[in-house]
Amino acid sequence: MADLFSDEWMKGFQTAWNGEPDLAGALEKIGFNSVIGYGFPDDDAPLGVITVENGHITAAGAYNGEELSWDMRAKQASWEKWIKKGIGMTGLGMAAATGKLKFKVGDYSSMLKDPRMAKPFILSFSMMAKA
């Protein structure tokens, strides 16, 4: 397996995301567009980034200064746990409330209040296991 959030890993994540109709298809229905960074809390910038257009990832790779809509950070052990075991709504809420998952950019609460976005967001963690 490639290193978490490396260019190679992000491209694998793109393939898994785009191949999952309950994720890409659900977000396509609501016209979801976003640039999402992933990384670790102590780093100055995220390591990996995806560009989502109409629910599908159109670009994925190492972060290169893109303007982010979302910037999610967690410790490597937390990412690895969520990738291995998945994360449900309760787990996601707890991770955000306790600071295990930090949103440096993006409105986490508005996303969770919209089930059209929340369910695919949860599913994105499962797709990470296929990266």
Residue frames as qw, qx, qy, qz and C-alpha x, y, z in Angstrom:
[[0.000, 0.888, 0.459, 0.000, 0.00, 0.00, 0.00],
 [0.361, 0.561, -0.036, 0.744, 1.23, 3.48, -0.86],
 [0.242, -0.144, -0.492, 0.824, 1.92, 5.97, 1.92],
 [0.012, 0.737, 0.636, -0.227, -1.20, 7.63, 3.28],
 [0.150, 0.919, 0.173, -0.321, -2.09, 10.76, 1.25],
 [0.373, -0.356, 0.545, 0.661, 0.84, 10.34, -1.14],
 [0.377, 0.396, -0.369, -0.752, 0.26, 11.12, -4.82],
 [0.297, 0.062, -0.917, -0.259, -0.11, 7.40, -5.59],
 [0.001, 0.308, 0.856, -0.414, -2.48, 6.84, -2.66],
 [0.295, 0.461, 0.209, -0.811, -4.67, 9.81, -3.64],
 [0.405, 0.279, -0.590, -0.640, -5.00, 8.44, -7.19],
 [0.224, -0.117, -0.967, 0.009, -6.12, 5.09, -5.75],
 [0.117, 0.413, 0.604, -0.672, -8.65, 6.95, -3.59],
 [0.351, 0.377, -0.214, -0.830, -9.91, 8.69, -6.74],
 [0.363, 0.079, -0.840, -0.396, -10.50, 5.36, -8.48],
 [0.137, -0.280, -0.902, 0.299, -12.34, 3.92, -5.46],
 [0.177, 0.426, 0.340, -0.820, -14.46, 7.08, -4.97],
 [0.390, 0.336, -0.363, -0.777, -15.45, 7.36, -8.63],
 [0.348, 0.030, -0.900, -0.259, -16.31, 3.66, -8.75],
 [0.060, -0.315, -0.838, 0.443, -18.81, 3.89, -5.88],
 [0.098, -0.521, -0.533, -0.660, -22.27, 5.02, -7.06],
 [0.451, -0.745, -0.487, 0.068, -23.48, 5.63, -3.50],
 [0.441, -0.550, -0.028, 0.709, -20.68, 8.18, -3.14],
 [0.172, -0.137, 0.411, 0.885, -19.93, 9.77, -6.52],
 [0.090, -0.444, -0.732, -0.509, -23.47, 9.24, -7.83],
 [0.292, -0.742, -0.560, 0.224, -25.12, 10.62, -4.70],
 [0.278, -0.584, -0.009, 0.763, -22.93, 13.73, -4.77],
 [0.147, 0.103, 0.590, 0.788, -23.50, 14.13, -8.51],
 [0.106, -0.648, -0.727, -0.201, -27.26, 14.38, -7.84],
 [0.252, -0.873, -0.298, 0.293, -26.72, 17.46, -5.66],
 [0.458, 0.819, -0.032, 0.344, -24.07, 19.02, -7.91],
 [0.648, -0.718, 0.096, 0.237, -21.34, 18.74, -5.27],
 [0.610, 0.635, -0.186, 0.436, -18.11, 20.53, -6.17],
 [0.553, -0.820, 0.145, 0.011, -15.20, 20.91, -3.79],
 [0.549, 0.549, -0.539, 0.326, -11.44, 20.88, -3.33],
 [0.802, -0.574, 0.015, -0.166, -10.59, 18.72, -0.30],
 [0.305, 0.623, -0.654, 0.302, -7.24, 18.45, 1.43],
 [0.911, -0.369, -0.174, -0.058, -6.21, 15.62, 3.75],
 [0.458, 0.542, -0.517, 0.478, -3.33, 15.53, 6.18],
 [0.637, -0.309, -0.568, 0.419, -1.97, 15.62, 9.68],
 [0.246, -0.915, -0.318, 0.035, -2.62, 18.28, 12.35],
 [0.492, -0.694, 0.125, 0.511, 0.95, 19.48, 12.87],
 [0.539, 0.175, 0.466, 0.679, 1.76, 19.96, 9.19],
 [0.022, 0.382, -0.021, -0.924, 1.62, 23.44, 7.64],
 [0.533, 0.278, -0.334, -0.726, -0.37, 22.14, 4.66],
 [0.908, 0.040, 0.314, -0.274, -2.30, 19.01, 3.78],
 [0.417, -0.341, 0.757, 0.370, -0.42, 16.20, 2.07],
 [0.216, 0.234, 0.844, 0.432, -3.04, 15.11, -0.43],
 [0.316, 0.375, 0.137, -0.861, -5.84, 16.84, -2.30],
 [0.304, 0.363, 0.836, 0.278, -8.80, 15.92, -4.47],
 [0.248, 0.181, -0.122, -0.944, -10.89, 18.07, -6.77],
 [0.272, 0.379, 0.878, -0.107, -14.52, 17.00, -6.93],
 [0.264, 0.176, -0.269, -0.910, -16.73, 18.15, -9.80],
 [0.732, -0.036, -0.240, -0.637, -20.36, 17.06, -9.86],
 [0.882, -0.326, 0.214, -0.264, -19.59, 14.36, -7.30],
 [0.952, 0.188, -0.014, 0.243, -16.69, 12.77, -9.16],
 [0.483, -0.678, 0.279, 0.478, -13.00, 13.27, -8.43],
 [0.653, 0.755, 0.028, 0.055, -11.47, 14.88, -11.51],
 [0.420, 0.653, -0.486, 0.401, -7.99, 15.40, -10.04],
 [0.814, -0.580, 0.018, -0.030, -6.14, 13.75, -7.16],
 [0.745, 0.358, -0.307, 0.472, -2.60, 13.84, -5.91],
 [0.525, -0.259, -0.351, 0.731, -0.11, 15.56, -3.69],
 [0.043, -0.919, -0.315, 0.233, -1.16, 18.98, -2.41],
 [0.553, 0.171, 0.208, 0.789, 0.33, 21.76, -4.51],
 [0.093, -0.169, -0.136, 0.972, -1.08, 24.97, -3.09],
 [0.155, -0.467, -0.685, -0.537, -4.66, 24.57, -4.33],
 [0.319, -0.249, 0.254, -0.879, -7.30, 26.77, -2.69],
 [0.163, -0.136, -0.970, 0.117, -9.25, 24.40, -0.44],
 [0.526, -0.445, -0.289, -0.665, -12.95, 24.16, 0.29],
 [0.862, -0.486, -0.004, -0.147, -12.22, 21.61, 3.03],
 [0.360, 0.565, -0.670, 0.319, -8.99, 20.79, 4.88],
 [0.869, -0.426, -0.069, -0.243, -9.29, 17.78, 7.16],
 [0.269, 0.574, -0.694, 0.339, -6.58, 16.80, 9.60],
 [0.870, -0.440, 0.066, -0.214, -6.11, 13.93, 12.03],
 [0.345, -0.607, 0.713, 0.062, -3.24, 11.98, 13.50],
 [0.399, 0.331, -0.782, -0.346, -2.01, 9.11, 11.36],
 [0.029, 0.039, 0.965, -0.259, -3.20, 6.51, 13.90],
 [0.432, 0.409, 0.464, -0.656, -6.73, 7.98, 13.75],
 [0.527, 0.480, -0.382, -0.589, -6.82, 7.98, 9.95],
 [0.261, 0.246, -0.926, -0.117, -5.58, 4.38, 9.92],
 [0.213, 0.182, 0.847, -0.452, -8.25, 3.32, 12.43],
 [0.513, 0.490, 0.228, -0.668, -11.06, 4.97, 10.44],
 [0.455, 0.463, -0.604, -0.463, -9.77, 3.52, 7.19],
 [0.148, 0.137, -0.978, 0.050, -9.58, 0.02, 8.67],
 [0.053, 0.323, 0.868, -0.373, -12.82, 0.03, 10.68],
 [0.037, -0.617, -0.539, -0.572, -14.86, 2.76, 9.00],
 [0.048, -0.127, -0.425, 0.895, -16.58, 5.57, 10.83],
 [0.032, -0.639, -0.750, -0.170, -20.28, 6.10, 11.38],
 [0.078, -0.793, -0.185, -0.575, -22.21, 9.27, 12.13],
 [0.656, -0.751, -0.067, -0.007, -21.67, 8.87, 15.88],
 [0.800, -0.202, 0.105, 0.555, -17.97, 8.17, 15.45],
 [0.392, 0.505, 0.197, 0.743, -17.60, 11.13, 13.13],
 [0.290, -0.852, -0.155, -0.407, -19.39, 13.42, 15.56],
 [0.763, -0.615, 0.013, 0.201, -17.22, 12.22, 18.43],
 [0.730, 0.080, 0.140, 0.665, -14.03, 12.59, 16.37],
 [0.176, 0.656, 0.156, 0.717, -14.92, 16.19, 15.54],
 [0.487, -0.817, -0.132, -0.278, -16.13, 17.03, 19.05],
 [0.798, -0.530, 0.080, 0.274, -12.98, 15.66, 20.70],
 [0.055, 0.885, -0.369, -0.279, -10.65, 17.23, 18.16],
 [0.679, -0.159, 0.663, 0.272, -9.44, 13.92, 16.70],
 [0.454, 0.474, 0.543, 0.524, -10.69, 15.15, 13.33],
 [0.107, -0.627, -0.111, 0.764, -10.02, 18.81, 12.70],
 [0.467, 0.705, 0.441, 0.301, -11.44, 20.90, 9.90],
 [0.377, -0.341, 0.040, 0.860, -8.93, 23.69, 9.23],
 [0.247, 0.165, -0.296, -0.908, -11.16, 24.83, 6.37],
 [0.374, -0.218, -0.787, -0.439, -14.82, 23.95, 5.77],
 [0.499, -0.276, 0.256, -0.780, -18.09, 24.04, 7.65],
 [0.127, 0.063, -0.986, 0.091, -18.34, 20.62, 9.24],
 [0.275, 0.284, 0.705, -0.589, -21.67, 21.21, 10.98],
 [0.545, 0.441, -0.067, -0.710, -23.52, 22.32, 7.83],
 [0.411, 0.301, -0.803, -0.310, -22.32, 19.19, 6.03],
 [0.040, -0.046, -0.959, 0.277, -23.52, 16.88, 8.80],
 [0.379, 0.345, 0.467, -0.720, -26.93, 18.53, 8.89],
 [0.617, 0.455, -0.264, -0.585, -27.50, 17.67, 5.23],
 [0.803, -0.105, 0.584, -0.054, -28.03, 13.90, 4.85],
 [0.770, 0.636, 0.040, 0.009, -27.37, 14.23, 1.10],
 [0.318, 0.770, -0.489, 0.257, -23.78, 15.16, 2.03],
 [0.498, -0.570, 0.575, -0.311, -23.33, 13.36, 5.36],
 [0.938, 0.021, 0.332, -0.096, -23.93, 9.82, 4.10],
 [0.777, 0.573, -0.129, 0.227, -21.48, 10.12, 1.19],
 [0.001, 0.806, -0.485, 0.341, -18.94, 11.76, 3.50],
 [0.725, -0.388, 0.528, -0.212, -19.10, 8.75, 5.84],
 [0.935, 0.289, 0.203, 0.029, -18.80, 6.43, 2.83],
 [0.432, 0.820, -0.341, 0.155, -15.67, 8.27, 1.66],
 [0.384, -0.639, 0.642, -0.179, -13.82, 6.79, 4.65],
 [0.868, 0.032, 0.493, -0.054, -14.65, 3.28, 3.43],
 [0.724, 0.684, -0.013, 0.092, -13.31, 4.19, -0.01],
 [0.047, -0.845, 0.523, -0.098, -10.02, 5.14, 1.64],
 [0.720, -0.301, 0.624, -0.043, -9.56, 1.47, 2.52],
 [0.825, 0.408, 0.374, 0.114, -9.59, 0.70, -1.22],
 [0.219, 0.939, -0.231, -0.131, -6.99, 3.34, -2.14]]
